[in-house]
Amino acid sequence: MTSTFIAIGVLVGAVILLLALRPRAQHDIAISARAAVITGSLPVTGEDEPDASAALAAAEAVGSAMIQAGYSVDTIQNVLGDIARVNGLPQSEALVFPNALLVSARGEGQQQTGAVASGDGQLLLSQVDEVQRTVDAARTGVLDARSTVERIGRIHQMRPTYPRVARIVAYAFLSGALSVLLGASWTGVSLSAALGLLAGAALLVSERLPRRYGALITVAIAFGVALAVFLLLRSGSEGGILPALFAPLVVLLPGALLTTAVLELCTGHMISGAGRLAAGVMQLLLLGAGIVTAAAVVGVPDFEFTSQPTALGPIAPWIAVAVFGVAICVHRSAPRRTMPWILLVLAVGYAAQVLGGVLLGGVLSAFVGGLVVTPVAALVARQPSGPAALVSFTPAFWLLVPGALGLVGVADVLGGDAAGSSSLIATLSTMVAVALGVLAGSSFSNRMRRPAL
């Protein structure tokens, strides 16, 4: 009941805060002013002659950056359509895939067609925020095509907001905080933080390696984390350390990828949705391979685990949400000005999920979380200092999926319990619920001219 009352208080406080904040009355003018200051570049004017070659280059640069940032196909196509119209080429078309882009710039007797693949690796949150600001400027004519290409090039050269050591330490705090939400004991929290420190270091080192080594790194990290946890369990440690098996792997979990896949399949983008779904399943198989290999090496230990998100007290999960928010901002290099907004979205998402769990149950609580977080992220994005909606939504996603469902299911399967498959099915249902919640929430959000998710 204490956690429920806290959740109600958080939601009421968030509503009051968002209503009290003065939204931008003239959104497009505000965007134009900010973009002009940032770029110092030239806008599109009515006197400019349409240039298919320049428009094509801008579309390729923006589309590739948005793919790398994790935007959905529908959002990217809408953005590229706006950019084409602003540049006097309304007949242009774009075909977007999860890792590639085909663009045809057509109009005024001109036609240029090109294809481009997205870059390697994920963009940092600071880069995603700048991509969104550039998109806002390009699609409203504040930046001309050539200035847009230059701006995207500078974004790819951006350095992380925080030093590498700080990002590694932040991942340790991130891992420890998530283990609290999964019901770990104090021993489990400490172990999660220690393993998170090692996993965070490995992840940062892997950023400089070619993509072809990504699968090996994923398996190696999962193997190392699982090996440490299984060895401790075999030595007689309590079952409360089991969340340490999953918390250090949170960034590797393909939850956002699978949710985007469901969204695209629901909206008719079959090729892109199926591709993302296959990639997400493959990532899960790689993580599972590392865990299963560790279990084969040391043997599956005997343990008993029951998910208890409030095992450390009813206040602990809320403190963990705040710690998680700060840590993910540092690890993923979010702009400093966006940290309070990201913490707000995280608190609202967790509160909505707590209340949804009380009223509707575990799976539907994920739907409620997605339904609430999506418009809140869009409202936050409308504030002058607010981040792009995708920047605040991405950290919140890791709190939307009740990982305890998958945790119990995997634990049961490793222990030889065939009934564990029901928990894994519940986890899949949760992923679909999150996707449907996001889809429903998007219909309530006022995107104006800014893509939400």
SULBELSUL-V642093 format. One line per field, one symbol per residue. psi: psi as a letter, one per 30 degrees, with the letter a starting at -180 (. if undefined). burial: 1 if it has 16 or more other C-alpha atoms within 10 Angstrom, else 0. A space follows every 10 residues. Layout:
psi = ???
burial = ???
This chain:
psi = eeeeeeeeee eeeeeeeeee kjljeieeee eeeeeeeeeg aklklffkkk jeeeeeeeee eeeeeeeefg lleeeeeeee eeeeeeggif gllkjklfgl kkkjjklhgl kkklkkkllk llkleeeeee eeeeeeeefg gekleeeeee eeeeefgklk elleeeeeee eeeeeeeeee fgglleeeee eeeeeeeeee eeeeefffll ffgeeeeeee eeeeeeeeee eeeffgllff fefffeefge ffkheeeeee eeeeefggie eeeeeeeeee eeeeeeeeee eeeeeeefkj lklkkkkifg fglffeeeee eeeeeeeeee eghkkeffee eeeeeeeeee eeeeeeeeef leefeeeeee eeeeeeeeee ffkegklkee efeeefeffe jjfeeeeeee eeeeggjfff feeeeeeeee eeeeeeeeee eeffkjfcgj kd.
burial = 0011011101 1001000000 0000000100 1100110010 1011000001 1111111111 1111111111 1111111011 1111111111 0111011111 1111111000 1110001100 0011111111 1111111111 1111111110 1100100001 1101001111 1111111111 1111110111 1111111111 1110010000 0001001111 1111111111 1110001111 1111111111 1111111111 1111100010 0111011011 0011011111 1111100001 1010101111 1000011101 1111111111 1111100111 1111111111 1111111000 0111111111 1111111111 1110011111 1111111111 1111111111 1101000001 1011011101 1111111111 1100101001 111
